[in-house]
Amino acid sequence: MTSEQVQRGQQWLTELLQRAGFPTSVRIEQPDPVHPALAEMGNWLTIDESNLAPEQVGLLMGAAGVTLDAMQYLANTTLNLRQPEDQQTNYILELAGHRARRQAELLKLAESAAAEVRQTGTEVEMQPLSAVERRMIHTILQQAPDLETYSRGQEPQRCLVVRPVQG
């Protein structure tokens, strides 16, 4: 990942927000990960909410972050279009600390599911999660040699399953 690619993402998101009527800027920030495995999940683009009214932050966030998720999907799809595979990157859009809080919540969910699987020896099916959130939990639990994860079901009800490693 080059700084040029990250700056391209920053410029793209800033322009998108400006055209949509949101008078704000975008910072490139890589927060401390809540788990070491999440450190390399992407490049963070933080929307500066200081010039936005609470209603505008709410519009950009959407219920439970769905609008922010949609913008993140659009950014990743658009910015990686026609790029060679070795030059593609993952962008994580942050607004008002939502992603950092959600990562902490997902870490707790992953730890809870892992503890339950280890205690019972049976698989645990987690609540439906977005593809990005499932990937975070997959990444966190990859570090556990006694556990494996896979996804089950169809969107939007696709769930992550944690189970003991199958011999």
Summary of the structure (lengths in Angstrom):
residues: 167
radius of gyration: 17.4
end to end distance: 37.0
largest distance: 55.3
contacts: 452
relative contact order: 0.13
helix: 50%
strand: 18%
